[in-house]
Amino acid sequence: MGADLAYMGSAFIATKEANAPEAYKQMIVDSSAEDIIYSNLFTGVSGNYLKGSIVNAGLDPAALPQSDPSKMSFGSGEQGSKAKAWKDIWGAGQGVGAVHEIVPTADLIARLKREYDAAKRGLCAG
């Protein structure tokens, strides 16, 4: 179908079984691609973060400074911020707009399989 590999994470964070705070799951459901901020501030490595979690941490997503990549830190916030990546600043990808509800993991997997099978049938029919 044109892809050798695909990965997804945000949809699985927003499942009932995921060990993530309910507020994180709901923020994924409520967000769209426009709510994704790409920054290296929080760990020193560039990543995608939910704008709402940045705002909730008291930071301005439109005015985040650049981090020094030589000072990567996966345990604490950068530049004196008490906010920590993954604990307070939540990651997500541009696909958040396709997540519309918090569902059991089995339901998500069944939906993905149905969508894959339908896309494959569509390609084979054409």
Buried (B, 14 or more C-beta within 10 A) or exposed (E): EEEEEEEEBBBBBBBEEBEBEEEBBBBBBEBEEEBBBEBBBBBBEEBBBBBBBBEBBEBEBEEBEEBEEEEEBEEBBBEEBEBBBBBBBBBBBBBBBEBEEBBEEEEBBEEEEEEEEEEEEEEEEE
